[in-house]
Amino acid sequence: MADSPRKKLEALFNQIILNDNEIDFITSLAQDGEALVSSTACDQKRPDAKYLCENAENVAASLSGLSELQKVLKRFGKGSRRGELEYAVFQLDNGILLTYFLDFEGKTDTLAVVSATKNGLGLMRRAIDKEIVNIENLIKQL
């Protein structure tokens, strides 16, 4: 029996996290902010990520308002003639939040990628860009 798209997406998120790329948590959020799929793996070599791993459900829930931010940034891109929003980066004191807003047939899902350290944005982007087509295809199937 084949794995469901949800299981495949979780496995892909976990595979990404276990690579050396500064990524410690990944979640996909529906347009209403509900977490669809989140990573469950924890890279034991990254002690700063322990809280993210142990509190994945709360971390995902805390990101539920990102779709509202996407609407603001989309209006800005249109109003300023700067174009479509590709991704957004939030540099935190102790981490990075990298967000991609994925449009599917009139609805927008959010991919949130978190690092527990404040370095490594380039590695994070490279890792996600390498898998973004696979991620999008799996999210479409949910």
TIMI-2910 file (N, C-alpha, C, CB; in pm, 1 decimal, decimal comma, always signed):
<rs>
+----------+----------+----------+----------+----------+----------+----------+----------+----------+----------+----------+----------+------+
!      n_x !      n_y !      n_z !     ca_x !     ca_y !     ca_z !      c_x !      c_y !      c_z !     cb_x !     cb_y !     cb_z ! resn !
+----------+----------+----------+----------+----------+----------+----------+----------+----------+----------+----------+----------+------+
!    +84,0 !   -117,6 !     +0,0 !     +0,0 !     +0,0 !     +0,0 !    +89,3 !   +125,1 !     +0,0 !    -96,0 !     -0,8 !   +122,5 !  Met !
!    +59,0 !   +219,6 !    -86,4 !   +139,1 !   +341,7 !    -99,4 !   +112,3 !   +435,8 !    +17,2 !   +109,1 !   +412,4 !   -232,8 !  Ala !
!   +215,5 !   +510,9 !    +52,6 !   +199,2 !   +610,8 !   +157,3 !   +110,7 !   +723,4 !   +108,9 !   +334,6 !   +665,2 !   +202,1 !  Asp !
!    +36,1 !   +783,7 !   +200,3 !    -48,9 !   +897,1 !   +166,2 !    +38,1 !  +1019,6 !   +138,9 !   -150,5 !   +926,0 !   +280,0 !  Ser !
!    -16,2 !  +1119,0 !    +67,5 !    +59,9 !  +1243,1 !    +45,0 !   +104,5 !  +1307,7 !   +176,3 !    -24,5 !  +1342,6 !    -35,1 !  Pro !
!    +22,6 !  +1298,5 !   +279,6 !    +57,5 !  +1355,1 !   +410,7 !   +182,4 !  +1287,0 !   +467,0 !    -60,8 !  +1340,0 !   +509,9 !  Arg !
!   +186,0 !  +1154,1 !   +459,6 !   +302,8 !  +1078,6 !   +509,9 !   +426,9 !  +1108,2 !   +426,0 !   +273,8 !   +926,2 !   +509,2 !  Lys !
!   +408,3 !  +1118,5 !   +294,0 !   +521,3 !  +1149,0 !   +206,2 !   +577,0 !  +1287,9 !   +234,6 !   +479,1 !  +1138,4 !    +59,2 !  Lys !
!   +487,9 !  +1384,8 !   +258,5 !   +532,4 !  +1520,8 !   +287,1 !   +605,5 !  +1527,0 !   +420,8 !   +413,3 !  +1617,2 !   +287,2 !  Leu !
!   +552,5 !  +1460,1 !   +521,3 !   +619,6 !  +1455,0 !   +651,6 !   +758,1 !  +1391,1 !   +637,0 !   +534,0 !  +1375,9 !   +754,3 !  Glu !
!   +766,1 !  +1283,4 !   +560,6 !   +895,5 !  +1216,0 !   +538,8 !   +993,2 !  +1308,7 !   +465,9 !   +875,9 !  +1085,0 !   +457,4 !  Ala !
!   +944,2 !  +1384,4 !   +368,7 !  +1030,7 !  +1478,7 !   +296,8 !  +1077,9 !  +1589,7 !   +390,4 !   +956,4 !  +1539,3 !   +175,3 !  Leu !
!   +987,6 !  +1643,6 !   +471,0 !  +1026,9 !  +1746,0 !   +569,3 !  +1134,3 !  +1690,8 !   +663,1 !   +903,5 !  +1794,1 !   +651,1 !  Phe !
!  +1113,9 !  +1569,5 !   +711,7 !  +1210,2 !  +1508,3 !   +803,9 !  +1345,8 !  +1485,2 !   +736,4 !  +1155,2 !  +1375,2 !   +857,5 !  Asn !
!  +1342,5 !  +1441,9 !   +612,3 !  +1466,9 !  +1421,1 !   +536,8 !  +1543,0 !  +1552,5 !   +523,8 !  +1437,2 !  +1362,3 !   +396,6 !  Gln !
!  +1472,1 !  +1659,9 !   +493,5 !  +1535,7 !  +1791,3 !   +480,2 !  +1600,2 !  +1832,0 !   +611,7 !  +1433,2 !  +1897,8 !   +435,7 !  Ile !
!  +1529,4 !  +1814,4 !   +721,3 !  +1580,3 !  +1854,5 !   +852,5 !  +1706,3 !  +1778,2 !   +891,0 !  +1473,6 !  +1833,4 !   +958,3 !  Ile !
!  +1714,1 !  +1653,1 !   +854,7 !  +1828,3 !  +1571,8 !   +895,1 !  +1951,6 !  +1594,4 !   +808,2 !  +1790,6 !  +1426,6 !   +891,5 !  Leu !
!  +1938,7 !  +1678,4 !   +704,9 !  +2055,1 !  +1719,0 !   +626,2 !  +2119,4 !  +1839,8 !   +692,4 !  +2015,2 !  +1751,1 !   +479,0 !  Asn !
!  +2242,5 !  +1864,9 !   +661,2 !  +2317,3 !  +1974,3 !   +723,5 !  +2285,5 !  +2105,6 !   +651,7 !  +2470,5 !  +1945,8 !   +720,2 !  Asp !
!  +2175,7 !  +2173,4 !   +695,8 !  +2129,4 !  +2291,9 !   +624,2 !  +2071,1 !  +2401,2 !   +714,0 !  +2027,1 !  +2251,6 !   +524,2 !  Asn !
!  +2087,5 !  +2389,4 !   +844,8 !  +2038,6 !  +2487,2 !   +942,5 !  +1887,6 !  +2484,9 !   +962,6 !  +2079,6 !  +2624,3 !   +900,4 !  Glu !
!  +1814,7 !  +2393,4 !   +899,5 !  +1669,5 !  +2384,9 !   +914,7 !  +1636,3 !  +2291,8 !  +1030,4 !  +1602,6 !  +2335,3 !   +783,7 !  Ile !
!  +1549,3 !  +2341,2 !  +1119,9 !  +1513,9 !  +2263,6 !  +1238,6 !  +1365,7 !  +2229,0 !  +1248,8 !  +1554,6 !  +2338,6 !  +1360,3 !  Asp !
!  +1282,0 !  +2298,1 !  +1173,1 !  +1137,7 !  +2271,8 !  +1178,3 !  +1075,5 !  +2320,2 !  +1048,5 !  +1070,9 !  +2341,8 !  +1301,7 !  Phe !
!   +981,1 !  +2243,6 !   +995,2 !   +907,6 !  +2281,3 !   +875,2 !   +761,1 !  +2248,7 !   +896,5 !   +963,2 !  +2208,6 !   +749,3 !  Ile !
!   +674,6 !  +2339,7 !   +856,0 !   +531,4 !  +2312,2 !   +859,8 !   +464,0 !  +2372,6 !   +738,1 !   +468,3 !  +2367,0 !   +989,0 !  Thr !
!   +357,0 !  +2309,0 !   +697,4 !   +272,7 !  +2359,2 !   +589,8 !   +141,0 !  +2400,8 !   +652,8 !   +251,5 !  +2251,6 !   +476,5 !  Ser !
!    +98,6 !  +2523,7 !   +623,0 !    -24,0 !  +2577,9 !   +680,7 !   -126,7 !  +2605,8 !   +571,9 !     +5,7 !  +2705,9 !   +759,7 !  Leu !
!   -250,7 !  +2568,9 !   +597,0 !   -359,0 !  +2599,6 !   +503,8 !   -388,3 !  +2749,1 !   +508,8 !   -486,8 !  +2517,2 !   +537,3 !  Ala !
!   -467,5 !  +2795,9 !   +415,1 !   -500,2 !  +2938,0 !   +407,6 !   -564,7 !  +2988,5 !   +536,8 !   -593,0 !  +2964,1 !   +289,6 !  Gln !
!   -638,6 !  +2902,2 !   +605,6 !   -702,2 !  +2942,3 !   +731,5 !   -607,1 !  +2935,9 !   +851,1 !   -822,4 !  +2854,3 !   +758,1 !  Asp !
!   -480,2 !  +2900,5 !   +826,8 !   -380,5 !  +2895,9 !   +932,9 !   -364,5 !  +2761,4 !  +1000,5 !   -413,9 !  +2995,3 !  +1034,4 !  Gly !
!   -449,0 !  +2665,7 !   +964,5 !   -438,6 !  +2532,2 !  +1024,2 !   -314,7 !  +2460,2 !   +972,4 !   -564,9 !  +2449,1 !   +994,2 !  Glu !
!   -239,7 !  +2400,3 !  +1064,2 !   -122,3 !  +2322,8 !  +1024,3 !   -168,4 !  +2196,8 !   +952,5 !    -33,9 !  +2287,0 !  +1147,4 !  Ala !
!   -117,5 !  +2177,8 !   +831,3 !   -152,7 !  +2059,9 !   +752,6 !    -58,3 !  +1945,0 !   +783,8 !   -149,5 !  +2091,9 !   +602,5 !  Leu !
!    +71,3 !  +1972,2 !   +771,0 !   +174,9 !  +1872,1 !   +796,4 !   +294,8 !  +1944,2 !   +856,3 !   +214,4 !  +1794,7 !   +664,9 !  Val !
!   +354,0 !  +1883,8 !   +958,0 !   +475,0 !  +1939,7 !  +1018,6 !   +581,0 !  +1831,5 !  +1028,2 !   +445,0 !  +1999,2 !  +1158,6 !  Ser !
!   +704,5 !  +1875,9 !  +1033,0 !   +814,0 !  +1781,7 !  +1051,6 !   +805,8 !  +1721,5 !  +1191,4 !   +950,9 !  +1850,8 !  +1029,4 !  Ser !
!   +859,8 !  +1601,7 !  +1204,9 !   +863,9 !  +1535,6 !  +1335,2 !  +1006,8 !  +1497,4 !  +1374,1 !   +775,1 !  +1411,1 !  +1334,1 !  Thr !
!  +1099,9 !  +1511,4 !  +1282,1 !  +1239,2 !  +1475,2 !  +1309,2 !  +1308,7 !  +1585,1 !  +1388,5 !  +1314,9 !  +1448,6 !  +1177,9 !  Ala !
!  +1411,0 !  +1543,0 !  +1460,2 !  +1492,8 !  +1637,5 !  +1535,5 !  +1639,1 !  +1597,1 !  +1516,6 !  +1452,9 !  +1640,0 !  +1688,3 !  Cys !
!  +1717,0 !  +1691,0 !  +1466,5 !  +1859,7 !  +1665,7 !  +1445,9 !  +1930,3 !  +1676,4 !  +1581,1 !  +1921,3 !  +1766,5 !  +1341,7 !  Asp !
!  +1972,5 !  +1564,7 !  +1634,0 !  +2033,8 !  +1560,0 !  +1766,5 !  +2164,6 !  +1638,5 !  +1773,8 !  +2058,9 !  +1416,4 !  +1806,2 !  Gln !
!  +2223,3 !  +1668,6 !  +1658,7 !  +2347,6 !  +1746,7 !  +1655,7 !  +2321,3 !  +1895,7 !  +1674,3 !  +2421,4 !  +1723,5 !  +1524,1 !  Lys !
!  +2193,8 !  +1934,1 !  +1680,5 !  +2157,5 !  +2075,8 !  +1692,2 !  +2076,9 !  +2098,1 !  +1821,2 !  +2075,5 !  +2122,4 !  +1567,2 !  Arg !
!  +2146,4 !  +2113,0 !  +1933,5 !  +2077,1 !  +2126,2 !  +2061,6 !  +1984,8 !  +2247,2 !  +2069,0 !  +2177,4 !  +2134,1 !  +2172,2 !  Pro !
!  +2012,0 !  +2353,3 !  +1991,9 !  +1924,5 !  +2470,4 !  +1993,0 !  +1784,9 !  +2437,3 !  +1941,1 !  +1985,4 !  +2582,2 !  +1909,7 !  Asp !
!  +1772,4 !  +2329,8 !  +1866,6 !  +1644,9 !  +2292,5 !  +1805,4 !  +1555,3 !  +2212,4 !  +1898,5 !  +1669,7 !  +2213,4 !  +1680,3 !  Ala !
!  +1603,1 !  +2176,0 !  +2014,5 !  +1528,2 !  +2087,3 !  +2104,3 !  +1388,0 !  +2140,3 !  +2134,9 !  +1604,9 !  +2068,3 !  +2234,4 !  Lys !
!  +1375,9 !  +2268,4 !  +2164,2 !  +1244,1 !  +2324,8 !  +2196,3 !  +1149,2 !  +2312,9 !  +2077,3 !  +1257,5 !  +2472,4 !  +2238,5 !  Tyr !
!  +1199,3 !  +2340,8 !  +1956,7 !  +1115,3 !  +2330,5 !  +1837,5 !  +1063,6 !  +2188,8 !  +1820,1 !  +1192,9 !  +2373,8 !  +1713,0 !  Leu !
!  +1149,5 !  +2091,9 !  +1843,9 !  +1112,2 !  +1951,4 !  +1829,1 !  +1009,1 !  +1909,0 !  +1932,7 !  +1235,3 !  +1863,2 !  +1839,9 !  Cys !
!  +1031,5 !  +1950,1 !  +2054,7 !   +943,8 !  +1908,4 !  +2164,5 !   +811,0 !  +1982,1 !  +2166,2 !  +1013,3 !  +1929,0 !  +2295,7 !  Glu !
!   +801,4 !  +2094,4 !  +2096,2 !   +680,8 !  +2176,7 !  +2097,8 !   +630,3 !  +2204,7 !  +1956,7 !   +707,4 !  +2307,9 !  +2170,6 !  Asn !
!   +643,7 !  +2108,4 !  +1868,6 !   +611,0 !  +2128,1 !  +1726,7 !   +467,2 !  +2175,5 !  +1705,3 !   +633,4 !  +1998,9 !  +1650,1 !  Ala !
!   +373,7 !  +2118,3 !  +1777,8 !   +232,6 !  +2157,0 !  +1759,9 !   +210,8 !  +2303,5 !  +1797,2 !   +140,7 !  +2066,9 !  +1845,1 !  Glu !
!   +269,9 !  +2347,0 !  +1907,9 !   +256,1 !  +2486,9 !  +1950,0 !   +328,7 !  +2581,4 !  +1854,8 !   +309,7 !  +2505,0 !  +2092,1 !  Asn !
!   +444,2 !  +2539,4 !  +1805,9 !   +519,6 !  +2621,7 !  +1711,2 !   +437,6 !  +2640,5 !  +1584,2 !   +657,4 !  +2557,1 !  +1678,6 !  Val !
!   +381,5 !  +2532,2 !  +1531,6 !   +298,7 !  +2541,2 !  +1410,9 !   +178,1 !  +2631,8 !  +1434,4 !   +252,0 !  +2401,1 !  +1366,9 !  Ala !
!   +113,1 !  +2616,6 !  +1547,7 !     -4,6 !  +2699,8 !  +1578,6 !    +32,7 !  +2847,3 !  +1588,9 !    -70,1 !  +2653,6 !  +1709,7 !  Ala !
!   +152,5 !  +2876,4 !  +1637,5 !   +194,3 !  +3016,0 !  +1652,6 !   +214,3 !  +3085,9 !  +1518,7 !   +322,3 !  +3023,1 !  +1732,8 !  Ser !
!   +220,7 !  +3010,1 !  +1411,7 !   +241,7 !  +3065,7 !  +1277,4 !   +110,7 !  +3086,2 !  +1201,6 !   +332,9 !  +2974,4 !  +1197,2 !  Leu !
!     -1,4 !  +3065,1 !  +1266,4 !   -130,5 !  +3066,3 !  +1197,6 !   -166,0 !  +3199,5 !  +1132,1 !   -237,6 !  +3030,1 !  +1294,0 !  Ser !
!   -109,9 !  +3310,6 !  +1174,2 !   -142,5 !  +3440,5 !  +1116,6 !    -62,8 !  +3478,7 !   +993,1 !   -123,4 !  +3543,8 !  +1218,2 !  Gly !
!    +24,8 !  +3391,5 !   +947,9 !   +108,9 !  +3425,7 !   +833,0 !    +28,8 !  +3455,0 !   +706,4 !   +205,6 !  +3313,7 !   +805,9 !  Leu !
!    -86,7 !  +3393,8 !   +690,1 !   -164,7 !  +3418,3 !   +568,2 !   -210,7 !  +3563,9 !   +560,7 !   -286,5 !  +3324,2 !   +562,5 !  Ser !
!   -235,8 !  +3625,8 !   +676,0 !   -273,8 !  +3767,9 !   +676,9 !   -156,4 !  +3854,1 !   +632,3 !   -321,5 !  +3811,4 !   +818,1 !  Glu !
!    -38,3 !  +3819,9 !   +677,5 !    +81,5 !  +3892,9 !   +636,6 !   +103,1 !  +3879,6 !   +486,0 !   +205,1 !  +3841,6 !   +713,2 !  Leu !
!    +78,0 !  +3761,8 !   +433,3 !    +93,5 !  +3739,3 !   +289,9 !     +2,2 !  +3832,4 !   +211,8 !    +63,5 !  +3592,8 !   +254,2 !  Gln !
!   -119,2 !  +3852,3 !   +257,5 !   -213,4 !  +3941,0 !   +188,3 !   -158,7 !  +4083,7 !   +184,2 !   -351,8 !  +3938,5 !   +257,9 !  Lys !
!   -103,1 !  +4130,1 !   +295,1 !    -45,9 !  +4264,4 !   +301,1 !    +70,4 !  +4278,3 !   +203,8 !     +0,3 !  +4296,7 !   +443,3 !  Val !
!   +159,2 !  +4180,9 !   +205,3 !   +276,3 !  +4186,2 !   +118,2 !   +238,3 !  +4173,3 !    -29,4 !   +374,6 !  +4076,2 !   +156,1 !  Leu !
!   +134,7 !  +4098,0 !    -56,5 !    +87,1 !  +4085,0 !   -194,2 !    +30,8 !  +4218,8 !   -243,1 !    -20,6 !  +3973,7 !   -204,6 !  Lys !
!    -47,2 !  +4286,2 !   -158,3 !    -99,5 !  +4418,9 !   -194,0 !    +14,5 !  +4517,4 !   -216,4 !   -194,1 !  +4471,6 !    -83,8 !  Arg !
!   +115,6 !  +4509,9 !   -129,9 !   +231,5 !  +4598,0 !   -145,3 !   +299,9 !  +4573,4 !   -279,9 !   +331,6 !  +4576,5 !    -29,6 !  Phe !
!   +323,2 !  +4448,6 !   -314,6 !   +388,1 !  +4415,7 !   -440,9 !   +310,8 !  +4468,5 !   -560,0 !   +405,2 !  +4266,6 !   -453,4 !  Gly !
!   +179,9 !  +4455,3 !   -553,1 !    +95,3 !  +4503,4 !   -662,0 !    +92,4 !  +4656,4 !   -664,5 !    -47,5 !  +4447,4 !   -647,9 !  Lys !
!    +66,6 !  +4717,5 !   -547,8 !    +55,0 !  +4862,4 !   -539,6 !   +183,4 !  +4936,7 !   -570,9 !     +8,9 !  +4900,5 !   -404,5 !  Gly !
!   +294,9 !  +4875,7 !   -540,9 !   +424,7 !  +4939,3 !   -565,4 !   +485,7 !  +4896,3 !   -699,4 !   +521,3 !  +4906,0 !   -451,7 !  Ser !
!   +414,7 !  +4808,1 !   -768,8 !   +463,2 !  +4752,2 !   -895,7 !   +598,6 !  +4682,9 !   -879,3 !   +474,1 !  +4862,7 !  -1001,1 !  Arg !
!   +617,0 !  +4616,8 !   -766,4 !   +740,0 !  +4542,2 !   -740,3 !   +722,1 !  +4394,7 !   -769,5 !   +784,4 !  +4561,3 !   -596,1 !  Arg !
!   +602,1 !  +4351,3 !   -800,4 !   +579,6 !  +4213,7 !   -841,8 !   +527,2 !  +4122,0 !   -733,3 !   +704,2 !  +4158,3 !   -893,8 !  Gly !
!   +521,7 !  +3996,9 !   -768,0 !   +469,1 !  +3893,0 !   -679,4 !   +566,8 !  +3863,0 !   -565,8 !   +439,7 !  +3764,9 !   -758,8 !  Glu !
!   +510,7 !  +3827,3 !   -454,0 !   +590,0 !  +3787,3 !   -337,9 !   +647,0 !  +3648,0 !   -363,3 !   +504,0 !  +3789,6 !   -207,3 !  Leu !
!   +778,6 !  +3634,4 !   -353,5 !   +842,7 !  +3503,9 !   -371,3 !   +856,2 !  +3431,8 !   -237,8 !   +981,0 !  +3520,1 !   -437,0 !  Glu !
!   +910,8 !  +3500,3 !   -140,4 !   +927,9 !  +3443,6 !     -7,1 !   +952,8 !  +3559,6 !    +88,7 !  +1045,9 !  +3338,8 !     -3,0 !  Tyr !
!   +946,3 !  +3532,1 !   +217,0 !   +974,8 !  +3634,0 !   +317,8 !  +1068,7 !  +3574,0 !   +421,4 !   +843,4 !  +3686,5 !   +384,7 !  Ala !
!  +1160,2 !  +3656,7 !   +470,4 !  +1257,0 !  +3613,8 !   +570,9 !  +1238,7 !  +3700,6 !   +694,8 !  +1403,8 !  +3623,2 !   +516,6 !  Val !
!  +1233,7 !  +3637,6 !   +809,2 !  +1225,6 !  +3708,0 !   +936,5 !  +1345,5 !  +3667,1 !  +1020,2 !  +1091,4 !  +3677,1 !  +1010,7 !  Phe !
!  +1434,5 !  +3761,7 !  +1042,2 !  +1553,7 !  +3735,7 !  +1122,7 !  +1517,3 !  +3764,0 !  +1268,2 !  +1676,4 !  +3823,7 !  +1075,6 !  Gln !
!  +1523,4 !  +3663,9 !  +1351,5 !  +1491,4 !  +3676,1 !  +1493,4 !  +1620,0 !  +3679,4 !  +1575,3 !  +1400,6 !  +3559,6 !  +1539,3 !  Leu !
!  +1610,2 !  +3718,0 !  +1701,4 !  +1729,0 !  +3719,9 !  +1787,3 !  +1799,4 !  +3584,8 !  +1789,7 !  +1690,8 !  +3760,4 !  +1929,1 !  Asp !
!  +1719,4 !  +3478,2 !  +1794,6 !  +1775,5 !  +3343,8 !  +1807,9 !  +1721,3 !  +3248,6 !  +1702,4 !  +1746,7 !  +3288,5 !  +1946,0 !  Asn !
!  +1709,3 !  +3294,8 !  +1580,4 !  +1660,8 !  +3206,5 !  +1475,8 !  +1619,2 !  +3280,0 !  +1350,6 !  +1546,5 !  +3126,7 !  +1526,3 !  Gly !
!  +1572,5 !  +3201,6 !  +1254,9 !  +1527,2 !  +3253,3 !  +1126,7 !  +1394,5 !  +3185,8 !  +1093,1 !  +1633,9 !  +3228,9 !  +1014,1 !  Ile !
!  +1301,2 !  +3264,2 !  +1043,7 !  +1175,9 !  +3212,3 !   +989,0 !  +1174,6 !  +3247,2 !   +840,6 !  +1049,6 !  +3271,9 !  +1064,1 !  Leu !
!  +1172,0 !  +3146,0 !   +757,1 !  +1168,5 !  +3161,0 !   +612,4 !  +1032,0 !  +3112,2 !   +567,4 !  +1285,5 !  +3081,8 !   +541,7 !  Leu !
!   +956,8 !  +3197,5 !   +496,5 !   +822,0 !  +3160,0 !   +455,5 !   +807,1 !  +3168,2 !   +305,1 !   +718,7 !  +3248,8 !   +523,1 !  Thr !
!   +738,2 !  +3069,9 !   +251,7 !   +700,9 !  +3067,2 !   +110,5 !   +548,6 !  +3063,9 !   +107,2 !   +764,7 !  +2942,9 !    +33,8 !  Tyr !
!   +488,3 !  +3144,1 !    +19,7 !   +343,7 !  +3146,7 !     +4,5 !   +311,2 !  +3081,3 !   -128,9 !   +286,8 !  +3293,1 !    +12,3 !  Phe !
!   +246,7 !  +2967,1 !   -123,8 !   +224,6 !  +2882,2 !   -240,9 !    +79,4 !  +2893,9 !   -286,7 !   +259,9 !  +2734,5 !   -209,3 !  Leu !
!    +60,0 !  +2943,8 !   -407,2 !    -74,4 !  +2962,2 !   -462,2 !   -118,9 !  +2836,5 !   -536,1 !    -78,4 !  +3084,2 !   -556,6 !  Asp !
!   -237,0 !  +2787,6 !   -497,7 !   -297,6 !  +2671,1 !   -561,0 !   -442,5 !  +2701,7 !   -592,5 !   -286,3 !  +2546,1 !   -470,7 !  Phe !
!   -471,6 !  +2722,7 !   -718,2 !   -609,9 !  +2740,5 !   -763,7 !   -688,3 !  +2837,5 !   -676,0 !   -680,9 !  +2606,6 !   -766,8 !  Glu !
!   -634,0 !  +2955,4 !   -656,3 !   -705,1 !  +3059,3 !   -582,8 !   -688,9 !  +3057,0 !   -432,1 !   -846,5 !  +3050,1 !   -613,7 !  Gly !
!   -622,1 !  +2958,7 !   -379,0 !   -596,4 !  +2958,0 !   -234,3 !   -446,0 !  +2956,9 !   -211,8 !   -664,1 !  +2834,7 !   -164,6 !  Lys !
!   -406,2 !  +3009,4 !    -99,4 !   -263,7 !  +3019,4 !    -69,3 !   -231,6 !  +2941,2 !    +56,5 !   -221,1 !  +3166,1 !    -53,3 !  Thr !
!   -140,8 !  +2846,7 !    +44,5 !    -87,7 !  +2775,6 !   +160,3 !    +48,0 !  +2835,6 !   +193,0 !    -76,9 !  +2621,3 !   +133,5 !  Asp !
!    +87,7 !  +2822,2 !   +316,3 !   +215,0 !  +2877,4 !   +361,6 !   +308,9 !  +2764,1 !   +399,6 !   +194,5 !  +2973,3 !   +480,9 !  Thr !
!   +430,9 !  +2774,3 !   +354,2 !   +537,2 !  +2683,1 !   +395,8 !   +627,3 !  +2763,5 !   +487,9 !   +617,4 !  +2623,0 !   +271,9 !  Leu !
!   +637,4 !  +2721,6 !   +612,6 !   +720,1 !  +2790,8 !   +710,9 !   +838,4 !  +2702,1 !   +746,8 !   +637,9 !  +2827,7 !   +837,7 !  Ala !
!   +957,6 !  +2760,1 !   +735,8 !  +1082,8 !  +2687,9 !   +759,2 !  +1157,3 !  +2763,1 !   +868,9 !  +1170,1 !  +2676,2 !   +627,0 !  Val !
!  +1195,8 !  +2692,2 !   +975,2 !  +1252,7 !  +2757,4 !  +1092,5 !  +1392,1 !  +2703,3 !  +1122,8 !  +1161,0 !  +2738,4 !  +1213,6 !  Val !
!  +1480,8 !  +2795,5 !  +1154,9 !  +1612,4 !  +2759,4 !  +1206,5 !  +1618,9 !  +2805,3 !  +1351,9 !  +1727,9 !  +2823,6 !  +1120,7 !  Ser !
!  +1676,5 !  +2724,0 !  +1436,8 !  +1690,0 !  +2758,9 !  +1577,8 !  +1813,1 !  +2845,8 !  +1603,3 !  +1697,3 !  +2632,7 !  +1662,2 !  Ala !
!  +1887,6 !  +2875,3 !  +1499,0 !  +2002,7 !  +2964,6 !  +1511,2 !  +1984,0 !  +3079,7 !  +1412,7 !  +2137,7 !  +2888,4 !  +1484,5 !  Thr !
!  +2059,9 !  +3186,1 !  +1432,3 !  +2039,9 !  +3303,9 !  +1348,1 !  +2129,3 !  +3307,3 !  +1224,6 !  +2063,1 !  +3427,2 !  +1428,9 !  Lys !
!  +2198,6 !  +3200,1 !  +1197,9 !  +2286,2 !  +3192,4 !  +1081,4 !  +2237,3 !  +3084,1 !   +986,1 !  +2431,6 !  +3164,6 !  +1124,2 !  Asn !
!  +2275,6 !  +3096,6 !   +859,5 !  +2250,3 !  +2988,3 !   +766,0 !  +2136,2 !  +3008,8 !   +669,3 !  +2225,6 !  +2867,7 !   +840,1 !  Gly !
!  +2093,6 !  +3132,5 !   +647,0 !  +1982,8 !  +3156,8 !   +555,4 !  +2011,1 !  +3099,8 !   +416,1 !  +1954,7 !  +3306,5 !   +546,0 !  Leu !
!  +2131,1 !  +3116,9 !   +367,6 !  +2165,6 !  +3065,0 !   +235,0 !  +2150,1 !  +2914,0 !   +226,1 !  +2307,5 !  +3103,4 !   +199,6 !  Gly !
!  +2194,7 !  +2843,6 !   +328,4 !  +2179,6 !  +2697,5 !   +330,9 !  +2032,5 !  +2657,8 !   +335,4 !  +2253,7 !  +2637,8 !   +451,8 !  Leu !
!  +1954,3 !  +2732,1 !   +413,0 !  +1810,9 !  +2704,2 !   +423,2 !  +1743,7 !  +2720,3 !   +287,1 !  +1744,6 !  +2797,4 !   +526,9 !  Met !
!  +1770,0 !  +2833,8 !   +222,6 !  +1709,3 !  +2862,5 !    +91,9 !  +1746,8 !  +2754,7 !     -9,9 !  +1753,7 !  +3001,6 !    +40,7 !  Arg !
!  +1873,3 !  +2719,5 !    -13,9 !  +1920,1 !  +2619,1 !   -108,9 !  +1848,6 !  +2485,1 !    -85,9 !  +2073,0 !  +2601,2 !    -97,0 !  Arg !
!  +1835,4 !  +2444,6 !    +38,5 !  +1771,6 !  +2316,6 !    +70,2 !  +1624,7 !  +2315,5 !    +29,1 !  +1784,0 !  +2286,9 !   +219,6 !  Ala !
!  +1553,7 !  +2424,3 !    +55,7 !  +1412,1 !  +2429,6 !    +20,3 !  +1394,8 !  +2445,9 !   -130,2 !  +1342,3 !  +2544,4 !    +94,5 !  Ile !
!  +1474,2 !  +2531,8 !   -191,7 !  +1462,6 !  +2551,2 !   -336,4 !  +1484,4 !  +2420,4 !   -411,8 !  +1563,0 !  +2656,5 !   -384,3 !  Asp !
!  +1571,6 !  +2336,3 !   -359,4 !  +1599,4 !  +2206,8 !   -421,4 !  +1476,2 !  +2115,4 !   -418,9 !  +1716,7 !  +2138,5 !   -350,2 !  Lys !
!  +1392,2 !  +2129,9 !   -317,1 !  +1277,4 !  +2039,7 !   -298,1 !  +1141,9 !  +2107,5 !   -317,6 !  +1282,7 !  +1979,9 !   -160,2 !  Glu !
!  +1139,8 !  +2235,6 !   -354,6 !  +1012,8 !  +2309,1 !   -356,0 !   +910,8 !  +2248,6 !   -452,3 !  +1037,5 !  +2454,1 !   -393,1 !  Ile !
!   +952,3 !  +2199,5 !   -565,5 !   +857,3 !  +2139,5 !   -660,1 !   +793,7 !  +2014,8 !   -598,9 !   +927,8 !  +2103,8 !   -793,8 !  Val !
!   +874,2 !  +1930,1 !   -535,7 !   +820,6 !  +1811,6 !   -468,1 !   +726,5 !  +1850,5 !   -354,8 !   +934,6 !  +1724,9 !   -413,8 !  Asn !
!   +763,5 !  +1951,8 !   -277,3 !   +679,0 !  +1998,3 !   -167,4 !   +545,5 !  +2048,1 !   -221,2 !   +749,7 !  +2109,8 !    -87,5 !  Ile !
!   +550,6 !  +2132,2 !   -323,3 !   +426,8 !  +2185,5 !   -382,0 !   +337,7 !  +2074,9 !   -433,6 !   +458,7 !  +2282,3 !   -494,9 !  Glu !
!   +394,8 !  +1978,0 !   -503,1 !   +315,8 !  +1867,2 !   -557,0 !   +246,7 !  +1787,6 !   -447,5 !   +404,0 !  +1775,2 !   -638,9 !  Asn !
!   +315,5 !  +1763,8 !   -338,2 !   +255,4 !  +1690,1 !   -226,7 !   +148,4 !  +1772,4 !   -155,6 !   +363,2 !  +1648,4 !   -127,0 !  Leu !
!   +172,9 !  +1901,4 !   -137,5 !    +71,4 !  +1985,7 !    -73,1 !    -55,4 !  +1990,0 !   -156,8 !   +125,1 !  +2128,2 !    -51,0 !  Ile !
!    -42,4 !  +1996,1 !   -287,3 !   -159,8 !  +1996,6 !   -377,0 !   -245,6 !  +1872,2 !   -357,7 !   -115,2 !  +2006,0 !   -523,8 !  Lys !
!   -182,8 !  +1761,5 !   -318,8 !   -254,5 !  +1634,2 !   -303,3 !   -325,0 !  +1619,6 !   -168,4 !   -158,4 !  +1519,8 !   -321,4 !  Gln !
!   -298,5 !  +1711,1 !    -76,1 !   -358,8 !  +1699,6 !    +57,6 !   -507,2 !  +1729,7 !    +54,1 !   -289,8 !  +1793,7 !   +155,9 !  Leu !
+----------+----------+----------+----------+----------+----------+----------+----------+----------+----------+----------+----------+------+
</rs>
